[in-house]
Amino acid sequence: MMRIVVDVRALQDDEYSSKGIGQHTLYIASILRSIEGAKLAPLPDPMFKPMRKGAEALFDLAGSWIDTIEGDVYINPSPLTHDTSAITSAVRKGMRTGAVVHDFIPFRQPEFRQNRERYDYYQYLVASLRHYDFLIANSDFTQEEIGRFVPDYDRPVITVHCRSRFKATDAAASDGVADPGLLRPAQRQFEGSRYVFVAAADDPRKNPEMAIRVAMQFHAVGLRVVLGGGLSEATRRRLRNLFPDQFILANPIFLPRLGDEELAEVYRRAALVLVCSRDEGFSLPIAESVALRRPVIASRIPAHSEQILDPQLMFDLDDVDGLWRAVRAALALGRFSAQLQAAYRCINYVQEQEALRALVVFGKHHAHPTPPATQCPIIVGPSFEKPTGIAMFNRLMVAQCRTRDADFEYVDVDDLPPDEFYDWLLANAMRDIIYVMGNNNVFHKNCFVALQNVPGHCILHDSRLFEFILNQDGPFRIMQMWEKRHPLRPIDVAKVVEWQQERKLLRHSFLEHVTTRARTILVHNQVLCRHIADQYSFTRVHYLPFALQMTDRELRFVSVARAKGRRLDETQPLRIMMLGETEPTKGCVEIIFAVKILQLQGILAVLSFIGKSEDPYHTELVDAAGRLGLSEQVSFTRYVPRQHYLEALAAADVVVQLRYPLFGQVSGPLADAVACGVPVVATEELANGMGLVEACECVPNVFSPLHIAGAVRRAVGRPTIARKSHNMGEYVDGLFDVCGIKRTAGNADKSAATTGIVGLHGF
């Protein structure tokens, strides 16, 4: 048996499933299924909805995603519309691979070039065609373009033209008049009329303007203009503003998107089919018109010239006189005459099918070689100099990797310009990569893109990607992801805005971009580990206890400073510190209210926010302190050098680290405070998830200022428990085991976890 895995994302995505790409995908799958001994298995992306109805019948085997992809051959019917995660996984599994190329139209669109982010990514997708063992063009024109845009591709390229979903036997005699009995209500507005059918779609390059421009001329010879493709109301308004007279006098008809049977009926009963496209890789409407024996005229572009042999049936773009000459020539053709058949190319689909079968069968015994195992893994994360906790974490982690003489590279891909980033991604697509990622759109944007295209291990520092996805794709992507998981409880943009303003209300972690792409996920909170395993059915998630981000030197500094600065005067205000960036999920407003409650209870306290604090939330905190009369007692450091952070730890009487329950957060300052013996107030889930509950005074996960004030009083009165967290050396040993990094110095001193690396930079 030959197991052929077909990437079916083109059949899941509404952008493509009912268009030419979706139709050609079904055709290619039917050819593959006809190979003797072949069994087809779909590769559906779990981030999309199920395949379009009826497509499942083409597949013999159960589907799987990239984590369990297995087979002899992998076929991607649409490699330039979705990420490269599947081809990367297939090559790693040693499968032979092929892809269908439809067109390179974006390269010819000026507006597309202006969006550098999209354009650079598209260039990466085109360059990734080099990973495939063979390519299948959907037209002779596209095969020529492969030679231009992928000039160094030296493996087989064959052409399998798009085939009409309709057969010649479906053609029926007609005078170009609609039969109301076969048309749904939206089409009955032109019943009894002779009409010209304009094969279009809601895409500017389909050029519906040209058809509207001559609507009155068609009307003068008794033909209504009927446009298909479900043009949006915005497109219709634009056309109406461009050609108001044509709408008033000729009244063109706009059809919604139609099912196959309804569309075939519209074709069959048209007096003429008109295709005005400015650019195509292959024109499916021409193939469909020919199959149903309808005369069709089209704009003179290479993809159309390939299918229409009679030059009289073609016209130059925007040449109205030429279009009208083509109309007269087409209407003169007899429906079943030899003249009609000679006007259009008869594609030898049987020959093309045999070529594809031969190429795939050849691949069963010539599988793609397994990538070389000699390349060392890559760790991707922010440069150590960047002002984030993850950057510091990576600096300490990488130092420990170095002490073990581990064979790896470290790269900050977000420091690379776009062209260099995609060159790097292409060159390293088959490498083992460990992504160290948070939800920061500035420091992890390219890291996030890289993971989507080249699956790897992921050290996930954040328990949700809501903010990241919102910055990347906008609120509608959030709504789409929510509705896939909760179809009976849809949300709107207002709800997304509310979640953004009050992130403590967030109801979903939005981790699908990671759980559907990562080979393994490593997290530092037991709650998050269970959440990913349970909510996402992701079994390859590992809990590695959070490693302390302080060196031994820093620990000694804080311990000595605390011993020297021990309070002797009990009349001094209680010094409360909140360490790290201020945000709603950390209960900062509630901490300010707790200080007021302590004051009312006769306990003087000052509160310092040590870390980044940005508007609009910063202004909200300042206003809260002012309204409570605490402007002098509440301070904000905002930017914090490392030394200032250590001094704050040394001076604190109590550190308060809270998190509204968001599926399992972590807190570096919590681990630091516990290690230094500072009394700590923390939420139950945060302390328990990090394994530090016995060292903290805990408040409920849904807390109030009263909870915080009470916990502060108890924390000051209880004996402190200085417990050094999991050190970085132990953490790295666990990382090596999970990710398979080779140790070349097994006797390295694992206890030298963090000594003497305060000034380490730039690996």
Stockholm file with secondary structure:
# STOCKHOLM 1.0

chainA/1-763         MMRIVVDVRALQDDEYSSKGIGQHTLYIASILRSIEGAKLAPLPDPMFKPMRKGAEALFDLAGSWIDTIEGDVYINPSPLTHDTSAITSAVRKGMRTGAVVHDFIPFRQPEFRQNRERYDYYQYLVASLRHYDFLIANSDFTQEEIGRFVPDYDRPVITVHCRSRFKATDAAASDGVADPGLLRPAQRQFEGSRYVFVAAADDPRKNPEMAIRVAMQFHAVGLRVVLGGGLSEATRRRLRNLFPDQFILANPIFLPRLGDEELAEVYRRAALVLVCSRDEGFSLPIAESVALRRPVIASRIPAHSEQILDPQLMFDLDDVDGLWRAVRAALALGRFSAQLQAAYRCINYVQEQEALRALVVFGKHHAHPTPPATQCPIIVGPSFEKPTGIAMFNRLMVAQCRTRDADFEYVDVDDLPPDEFYDWLLANAMRDIIYVMGNNNVFHKNCFVALQNVPGHCILHDSRLFEFILNQDGPFRIMQMWEKRHPLRPIDVAKVVEWQQERKLLRHSFLEHVTTRARTILVHNQVLCRHIADQYSFTRVHYLPFALQMTDRELRFVSVARAKGRRLDETQPLRIMMLGETEPTKGCVEIIFAVKILQLQGILAVLSFIGKSEDPYHTELVDAAGRLGLSEQVSFTRYVPRQHYLEALAAADVVVQLRYPLFGQVSGPLADAVACGVPVVATEELANGMGLVEACECVPNVFSPLHIAGAVRRAVGRPTIARKSHNMGEYVDGLFDVCGIKRTAGNADKSAATTGIVGLHGF
#=GR chainA/1-763 SS CEEEEEECHHHHCTTTTTSHHHHHHHHHHHHHHTSTTEEEEEECCTTSCCCCTTGGGGCCSCCCCGGGCCSSEEEESCTTTSCSHHHHHHHHTTCEEEEEECCCGGGGCHHHHHCHHHHHHHHHHHHGGGGSSEEEESSHHHHHHHHHHSTTCCSCEEECCCCCSSCGGGCCCCCSBCCGGGSCGGGGGGTTCBEEEECCCSSGGGCHHHHHHTHHHHHHTTCEEEECSCCCHHHHHHHHHHCHHHHHHHCCEECCCCCHHHHHHHHHTCSEEEECCSCCSSCHHHHHHHHTTCCEEEECCHHHHTTBCCGGGEECTTCHHHHHHHHHHHHTSCTTSHHHHHTBCCCCHHHHHHHHHHHHHHHHTSCCCCCCTTSCCEEECCCTTSSSHHHHHHHHHHHHHHHTTCCCEEECGGGSCHHHHHHHHHHTTTSCEEEEECSCTTTSHHHHHHHHHSCCEEEECCSCCHHHHHHHHCHHHHHHHHHHHCTTSCCCHHHHHHHHHCGGGCCCCCCHHHHTTCSEEEESCHHHHHHHHHHSCCCCEEECCCCCCCCHHHHHHHHHHHHHTCCCCTTSCEEEEEESCCCGGGTHHHHHHHHHHHHHTTCCEEEEEESCCCTTHHHHHHHHHHHTTCTTTEEECCSCCHHHHHHHHHHCSEEEECCCCSSCCCCHHHHHHHHTTCCEEEEHHHHHHTTCGGGSEEECSSCCHHHHHHHHHHHHHSCCCCCCCCCHHHHHHHHHHHHTCCCSCTTCCTTCSSTTCTTCCCC
#=GC SS_cons         CEEEEEECHHHHCTTTTTSHHHHHHHHHHHHHHTSTTEEEEEECCTTSCCCCTTGGGGCCSCCCCGGGCCSSEEEESCTTTSCSHHHHHHHHTTCEEEEEECCCGGGGCHHHHHCHHHHHHHHHHHHGGGGSSEEEESSHHHHHHHHHHSTTCCSCEEECCCCCSSCGGGCCCCCSBCCGGGSCGGGGGGTTCBEEEECCCSSGGGCHHHHHHTHHHHHHTTCEEEECSCCCHHHHHHHHHHCHHHHHHHCCEECCCCCHHHHHHHHHTCSEEEECCSCCSSCHHHHHHHHTTCCEEEECCHHHHTTBCCGGGEECTTCHHHHHHHHHHHHTSCTTSHHHHHTBCCCCHHHHHHHHHHHHHHHHTSCCCCCCTTSCCEEECCCTTSSSHHHHHHHHHHHHHHHTTCCCEEECGGGSCHHHHHHHHHHTTTSCEEEEECSCTTTSHHHHHHHHHSCCEEEECCSCCHHHHHHHHCHHHHHHHHHHHCTTSCCCHHHHHHHHHCGGGCCCCCCHHHHTTCSEEEESCHHHHHHHHHHSCCCCEEECCCCCCCCHHHHHHHHHHHHHTCCCCTTSCEEEEEESCCCGGGTHHHHHHHHHHHHHTTCCEEEEEESCCCTTHHHHHHHHHHHTTCTTTEEECCSCCHHHHHHHHHHCSEEEECCCCSSCCCCHHHHHHHHTTCCEEEEHHHHHHTTCGGGSEEECSSCCHHHHHHHHHHHHHSCCCCCCCCCHHHHHHHHHHHHTCCCSCTTCCTTCSSTTCTTCCCC
//
